[in-house]
Amino acid sequence: MATISACAVGSRAATTWLAPRAISRYGLVRTILGCVAITVAILVSLSLLRNVYVWFPLRFLLCAGTSTLFIAT
């Protein structure tokens, strides 16, 4: 189980560079709204899709959206 949590922490750390760039490019409100939209769309997709191989990129994008949302707020 240690490798799974280490991988999760690594993917979250890999997406932290996104927040400052997105905020400076699109503004704070647009970044927050975009991250909320991405997070909701991915959560709906995860509940509908049953393919494990599709889940991995979706989980990475979910991590990018929630990390950016966390940093922006």
Secondary structure as UniProt FT lines:
FT   HELIX           2..14
FT   TURN            15..17
FT   HELIX           18..26
FT   HELIX           28..48
FT   HELIX           52..72
//
